[in-house]
């Protein structure tokens, strides 16, 4: 293999700039070859009032058979929105059968935000995700997902002790390096990294906007930078700045995600 070939496992939402439609351009932009395992095809993401859902669980074993015949392997894995518990066992199978030596597994649990689960998810999904996170080297939950995973109270106002305690508990529950996204401190926003030894905050200005798909953009940029040799903090810095720039470049607050294209294009021109 020439460079790093990553397998990203997420849904394909036809409209709404999230999951694979943002992961692919961002991974490519930051210099990583991206292979995909689509978990489902949706008309649009589930924040719209209606959506269709074609579950691809049945197709995945057929895909795997062919990957085996072709000797395909991956140098890293990035998991996002999986959609169904049935996909999780198949992800474990992929780690067992298609990993190059030492390929890191990075998982964004991608099941909720702003204190709520996304449409179609329940606590069985959360419990199954917690089990899958044991296979992760790095996890990228937001605070909502962290609280659901641990059964902790979700707070919008909190102190350092609250969020550091959550990071410690996530580490104990999964064994992974914990990167909690969207952590607010001193009027800034960013990530809390906990590797079992020390806490590190990567914070920057808070853009007072919310948009769908920003977690997926963060995860893709973080992963690309990390597997190309950046430290956890450097990878968070790049990914956090990208999300902030995308939010700034996007007019209003809507369901169509952020306008990341202009931001990536302006980076290429520099
Ligand atoms: O951005 C997370 C995401 C990904 N995929 C689908 C979603 C969402 C958030 O709602 O609905 C299908």
Boltz pocket constraint, residues with backbone or C-beta under 6 A from the ligand:
constraints:
  - pocket:
      binder: B
      contacts: [[A, 11], [A, 13], [A, 18], [A, 19], [A, 42], [A, 44], [A, 45], [A, 46], [A, 47], [A, 81], [A, 110], [A, 118], [A, 212], [A, 213], [A, 214], [A, 215], [A, 216]]
      max_distance: 6.0
